[in-house]
C-alpha cells in the first residue's frame, strides 16, 4: 500500500464522553493478546485515569475526513531497564482494521510525543506487543519503530508473556513509514 492510499487520521484527546469506546475495545476479539476483557469496574477506573491529567495522554483515533471514531491510541510512562521511557499502545475497532489506520495513528503519535520530548519529556517511545501478535508487530514496523529484541513481562499481573521491544528515539527525525 502506498502512503497516499492510507487514510488520514486525527488524534482527539480522550474525554469524559469516550467511555463507549473503552467498552467497544473490551471485547474478547480486541483483548485476545492483552489477557482478555476487563470488568466494568476496571473499565470505569481506566476511563477515569484517561480523563484525569497524567504524565502521558490517551486519544480517540478518528478519520480526518469524516470524524468517525476508529479506535484509540495513547502513551504513558514506564520504568524500563533503569530509566523512565514512554510506552504506547493502540486498538483499532474490527470494522476498521486492515486499512493502515493503526500505523498512521502511531506515526502521528510519535510526532506528538516527539514534541513533548523536546520540552523535557523522555527520549524514547516503546511498544511491547506479544511476539505472536503479528498485526501489532506489523504496525510497529510500518510506523517506523525499530525492533530491539524480546522481553518477558506480566500482563495483566500474574500472566507471563513474551513481547517484542520496539522503539523510536524521539531526539531524531520523524518516524519513517516502511512497506
Secondary structure by P-SEA (a helix, b strand, c coil): cccccbbbbbbccccccaaaaaaaaccccccccccccccaaaaaaaaaaaacccccbbbbbbcccccccccccbbbbbbcccbbbbbbbbcccccccccaaaaaaaaaaaaaaaaaaaaccccbbbbbccccaaaaaaaaaaacccccbbbbbbccccbbbbbbbbbbccccccbbbcc
